[in-house]
Amino acid sequence: MAEAGTRRRARGGGGAARRAERTSVVVETARFIERNIPNFEVLNEEALQVIEHNAETVLEEIGVNFVNNPAALERWREAGADIDGERVRIPRGLARELCKTAPSQFTQHARNPAKNVEIGGRNLVLAPVYGPPFVRDLEGGRRYATMEDFRKFVKLGQMSKWLHHSGGTVCEPTDIPVNKRHLDMIHAHMTLSDKPFMGSVTEPSRAQDSVEMCEILFGKEFVQDNTVMVSLININSPLTFDDVMMGALEVYAANNQAAIISPFIVGGAMSPVTVAGTLTQVLAEVLAGVAYSQLIRKGAPVIMGAFVTSIDMNSGAPTFGTPEAAHVTYGAGQLARRLGLPFRSAGSFCGSKLPDAQAAYETANTLNMGLQAGVNFMLHACGWLEGGLVSSFEKFVMDADQLGALHHFAKGVSMDDNGQAMDALREVGPGGHFLGCAHTQANFKTAFWRSEMLDYKPFETWSEEGARDTATLAAARVQKLIDTYVQPQMDPAIAEALAGYVANKKASMSDSFL
């Protein structure tokens, strides 16, 4: 009897342990995607050669403007370019030659080394929405973003399994002075997440602040020897490199930090209406921007970017998820691979005002297109709404959930013994079913991707639970993730030093909202 009682207590203890395991918070981040599927290519060899030739012609005959930046003009002059005022004409082949020192792949280090990412090659790193001044949720509707909203998005990113990167300006906190908000944003990424993050680019001194904060977090020598930030450097298309973005690029390149050199293209407004014409402009701008980064520091890590939308010729509004944007993105991916550069493009783009069917259609088009285009760094992978004006909490978790489907699709088709499943076919035979066979029992937990948010219940159950639509389910998931958020631990001395840096920097300047 005593032995039986002991056995019962042991079983009860095991059940309690299993229940505790099921209810405990596990913060899991999937490894960055390593594609085992082919890239989709829309351009043949002849078309690629024509576009490359035309891009070199643009640089040589038309040139690009480097505005308000005498030092950049002098660097180009010394490199062999022709300078006419602020116009830089680059001899055929010079920019391409300079680009050769940029690495084809690099590691971005996170403060948690298990979450380091490899950018380039066959890899895809997913980062959240960037830049919107507004936020939206079911409870409060559309409103200007605050720092508290920003911190909430960073927490959601930390808790999102399929998101590899904390991102940068996940929303623009308008309640903090313009000249100080970058400090709070970088600090939030560093302390509320242990995933990789992006630096500030809104003014060169803010880029320098980002570097100095990284030196506190990682160590000064480590920062100079390793890449710990990726930052977005937009080209003022067409063919214009402004002093603010180039100043930030100069800071990051000089400190061995990565920059996305990204034309900002709205086809028909900021580039020609044709795919080939747009690709020619994109390549010319990227060649000039990447080459300039290498004039600052040979070997500085850079990513070829292509932010591409088309335009509604009736309203003038940008459109997303369109075939033409897909053609440009696929073609840009081919050009990036020929240059030997990592590629940034695509995202959860949509023009919808709400996280509705339009948002889902357009987002699905751009996410899947980005995976198949060979994108290596996907900014705006979750949360984008209203043409990039709004960061949506519900859409953030909707998109982040769907990123799991990208992970599983990218695995390709397994053809090992387990993948061939011949033992299952032999066991079941004609007329049976596979639910109980040994192969299914061994594989069912990992065989299929399963949404953690969408509803697959029978109608009756769905109705009894309130007949919730997708946005309502998403709002519940946002709350669940926030309620279970776990802040990653940080060395108290580093935390104190970061807080002190931010406080001292803020105290050193007056507030400015311009």
Helices and strands as residue ranges (DSSP letters): H 2-23, E 33-34, H 45-57, I 58-62, E 64-66, H 70-79, E 82-84, E 87-89, H 94-99, E 105-108, G 113-115, E 117-120, E 123-126, E 134-137, E 141-144, H 147-159, H 181-192, E 197-198, H 204-218, H 220-225, E 229-235, E 240-241, H 243-254, E 258-266, H 275-296, E 302-311, E 318-319, H 323-339, E 343-345, H 357-372, E 377-378, E 384-385, G 386-388, E 390-392, H 393-410, H 417-420, H 422-428, H 438-443, H 459-464, H 470-483, H 492-507
